[in-house]
Amino acid sequence: MSKYKIPNDIENEARLYMTEVVSMLEEKGVMEYINTAALNMLTRNYPTFIKASRQVEKNRY
């Protein structure tokens, strides 16, 4: 099991995504080689990506 813990203040959609990412990394046997800072950046920035993508889609039409 991974020692990486998803922060509690992350939105649910990002939490679900990160749960899948961590599970996949564990299944591949590479979790021990993953940089925790990189996971934290992905975890913290993914909600911004989601919001920006939705805004672009909304403004496109």
DRENPA-3360 file (N, C-alpha, C; in nm, 2 decimals, always signed):
BEGIN
1 = MSKYKIPN = +0.08/-0.12/+0.00/+0.00/+0.00/+0.00/+0.09/+0.12/+0.00 ~ +0.04/+0.22/-0.07/+0.12/+0.35/-0.08/+0.12/+0.43/+0.05 ~ +0.23/+0.50/+0.07/+0.23/+0.59/+0.18/+0.18/+0.73/+0.15 ~ +0.15/+0.75/+0.02/+0.10/+0.88/-0.03/-0.05/+0.89/+0.02 ~ -0.07/+1.00/+0.08/-0.21/+1.03/+0.12/-0.26/+1.16/+0.05 ~ -0.38/+1.14/-0.01/-0.44/+1.25/-0.08/-0.49/+1.35/+0.02 ~ -0.45/+1.48/+0.01/-0.50/+1.58/+0.11/-0.65/+1.58/+0.12 ~ -0.69/+1.61/+0.24/-0.84/+1.62/+0.27/-0.91/+1.73/+0.20;
9 = DIENEARL = -0.84/+1.84/+0.17/-0.91/+1.96/+0.11/-0.92/+1.95/-0.04 ~ -0.90/+1.84/-0.10/-0.91/+1.83/-0.25/-1.05/+1.79/-0.29 ~ -1.10/+1.86/-0.39/-1.24/+1.83/-0.44/-1.26/+1.69/-0.48 ~ -1.38/+1.64/-0.47/-1.41/+1.50/-0.49/-1.37/+1.44/-0.63 ~ -1.39/+1.52/-0.73/-1.35/+1.47/-0.87/-1.20/+1.45/-0.88 ~ -1.13/+1.54/-0.82/-0.98/+1.53/-0.82/-0.94/+1.41/-0.73 ~ -1.00/+1.40/-0.62/-0.97/+1.29/-0.53/-0.99/+1.15/-0.60 ~ -1.10/+1.14/-0.67/-1.13/+1.01/-0.74/-1.02/+0.99/-0.85;
17 = YMTEVVSM = -0.99/+1.09/-0.92/-0.88/+1.08/-1.02/-0.75/+1.04/-0.96 ~ -0.71/+1.10/-0.85/-0.58/+1.07/-0.79/-0.59/+0.93/-0.72 ~ -0.70/+0.89/-0.68/-0.71/+0.75/-0.62/-0.68/+0.65/-0.74 ~ -0.73/+0.68/-0.86/-0.71/+0.59/-0.97/-0.56/+0.60/-1.01 ~ -0.50/+0.72/-1.01/-0.36/+0.73/-1.05/-0.27/+0.65/-0.95 ~ -0.29/+0.67/-0.82/-0.21/+0.60/-0.72/-0.23/+0.45/-0.73 ~ -0.36/+0.40/-0.75/-0.38/+0.26/-0.77/-0.31/+0.20/-0.89 ~ -0.31/+0.28/-1.00/-0.24/+0.23/-1.12/-0.09/+0.22/-1.10;
25 = LEEKGVME = -0.03/+0.32/-1.03/+0.11/+0.32/-1.00/+0.15/+0.21/-0.91 ~ +0.06/+0.18/-0.82/+0.08/+0.06/-0.73/+0.08/-0.07/-0.80 ~ -0.02/-0.08/-0.89/-0.04/-0.20/-0.97/+0.08/-0.23/-1.06 ~ +0.14/-0.12/-1.11/+0.25/-0.13/-1.20/+0.38/-0.15/-1.12 ~ +0.38/-0.14/-0.99/+0.49/-0.16/-0.91/+0.59/-0.05/-0.91 ~ +0.55/+0.07/-0.95/+0.64/+0.18/-0.96/+0.62/+0.29/-0.85 ~ +0.52/+0.27/-0.77/+0.49/+0.37/-0.67/+0.61/+0.41/-0.58 ~ +0.69/+0.32/-0.55/+0.81/+0.35/-0.46/+0.91/+0.44/-0.53;
33 = YINTAALN = +0.90/+0.45/-0.67/+0.99/+0.54/-0.74/+0.94/+0.67/-0.77 ~ +0.81/+0.69/-0.74/+0.74/+0.82/-0.78/+0.78/+0.93/-0.68 ~ +0.80/+1.05/-0.73/+0.83/+1.16/-0.65/+0.71/+1.22/-0.59 ~ +0.71/+1.22/-0.45/+0.59/+1.27/-0.38/+0.55/+1.42/-0.42 ~ +0.65/+1.50/-0.44/+0.63/+1.64/-0.48/+0.55/+1.64/-0.61 ~ +0.59/+1.56/-0.70/+0.52/+1.55/-0.83/+0.37/+1.51/-0.81 ~ +0.35/+1.41/-0.73/+0.21/+1.37/-0.70/+0.13/+1.49/-0.63 ~ +0.20/+1.56/-0.54/+0.13/+1.67/-0.48/+0.10/+1.78/-0.58;
41 = MLTRNYPT = +0.19/+1.81/-0.67/+0.16/+1.91/-0.77/+0.04/+1.87/-0.86 ~ +0.04/+1.74/-0.90/-0.08/+1.69/-0.98/-0.21/+1.70/-0.90 ~ -0.20/+1.66/-0.77/-0.32/+1.66/-0.69/-0.37/+1.80/-0.67 ~ -0.28/+1.90/-0.64/-0.33/+2.04/-0.62/-0.37/+2.11/-0.75 ~ -0.31/+2.07/-0.86/-0.34/+2.15/-0.99/-0.45/+2.08/-1.07 ~ -0.48/+1.96/-1.05/-0.59/+1.89/-1.13/-0.72/+1.96/-1.11 ~ -0.77/+2.00/-1.00/-0.89/+2.08/-0.99/-0.90/+2.20/-1.07 ~ -0.78/+2.27/-1.08/-0.77/+2.39/-1.16/-0.79/+2.36/-1.31;
49 = FIKASRQV = -0.73/+2.25/-1.35/-0.74/+2.20/-1.49/-0.89/+2.16/-1.52 ~ -0.95/+2.10/-1.43/-1.09/+2.06/-1.45/-1.18/+2.19/-1.47 ~ -1.16/+2.29/-1.38/-1.24/+2.41/-1.39/-1.21/+2.49/-1.52 ~ -1.08/+2.49/-1.56/-1.04/+2.56/-1.68/-1.10/+2.49/-1.80 ~ -1.10/+2.36/-1.80/-1.15/+2.29/-1.92/-1.30/+2.31/-1.93 ~ -1.37/+2.31/-1.82/-1.51/+2.33/-1.83/-1.55/+2.48/-1.88 ~ -1.47/+2.57/-1.83/-1.49/+2.71/-1.88/-1.46/+2.73/-2.03 ~ -1.36/+2.66/-2.08/-1.33/+2.67/-2.22/-1.44/+2.60/-2.30;
57 = EKNRY = -1.49/+2.49/-2.26/-1.60/+2.42/-2.32/-1.73/+2.51/-2.32 ~ -1.75/+2.58/-2.21/-1.87/+2.66/-2.19/-1.86/+2.78/-2.29 ~ -1.74/+2.84/-2.30/-1.72/+2.96/-2.38/-1.71/+2.93/-2.53 ~ -1.68/+2.80/-2.56/-1.66/+2.77/-2.70/-1.79/+2.78/-2.78 ~ -1.90/+2.76/-2.72/-2.03/+2.76/-2.80/-2.11/+2.88/-2.78;
% end
